[in-house]
Amino acid sequence: MSDTSARKKLVASCTDRVRTVYCPHKKQPAEVTASRWQMSDGQWTSWAIVDCPLLPAGLIDCDMSCLAQLEEIRKTEGFP
């Protein structure tokens, strides 16, 4: 598999969303990046926060309670 086709397959098997959510722990809004990945059986993993400006670079050490807000956005926007 070429580098380009592998990259296209990877991009097709994940989805990212950048959204502003309210962090209940820091008590302020944050523009987070959330991702989820398609598994081999066609199902998707749960959302996970992969970037949050309220935490040090590369560290996601929280309970991700803001994910419930992303679920509400998903319902209203209709993305998978």
N, C-alpha and C positions, 0 to 999 in steps of 0.2 A: 504494500500500500504506500503510495507516495505521501510525502509530507503534506501536500495540499489537500488530498482526499482525506487523510487522517484528521486534519484540522477541521474540514467541513463536517465530518462525521461527529467530531467532538462538539462543535458549535450547534449542530442539529439536536444533540442529545442533552443539552442543558438550556436553562432559561435563567436570565438575570433580570432583576427589577431594582431600580433605584427609586426610592420613595422617601418622603419626609414623614417620619412617625414621631410620636411623643414617647420619650423614655421615662417610665414611671420611677426609675431608680435615681437618675440624674435630674429628674424634674425639668427637662427641657427638650425641645425638638431636635431631631438629628436626621440627616439625610443618609440613610443606610442603603447598602447594596445587599440584596438577598438573592440566593441562588437555589436551584434544585436541579436534579439530574434524572434523566430517563433511565430506568433499569432495563435489563435485557428482556423482561416480559412485557414491556410497553407501559408499565406503571411508572409513576414519578415518585421520587423521594419527597420527604417533607421539606418545606422551606428551611433554610439556614442563613443566618446573617454572616456574610463573609467580609464586610467592611462597615465600620461604624466610627465616625469622627470623634465620638465621645470617649473612645478607648485608645491606648497607645497603638502605634502602627503595628500591624500583624497580630494583635492580640484581641481575641474575641473571648472574653472571660465573663460572661453574664448569663442570665437565665433566658435571654431572648424573649422576654415577655412582650416585646413590641410586635412579635410575629402575628399575634391575633389581629392587629391593625392591618397587616398586609393581607390577611385572609379576607377581611371586609373589603379592601380595595379590589382584590381578585374577583369577588362576587359582583361588584358594581361595574368593573371594566371588562369582565368576561374573558380574562386570559387564563390559560391552563394552570 
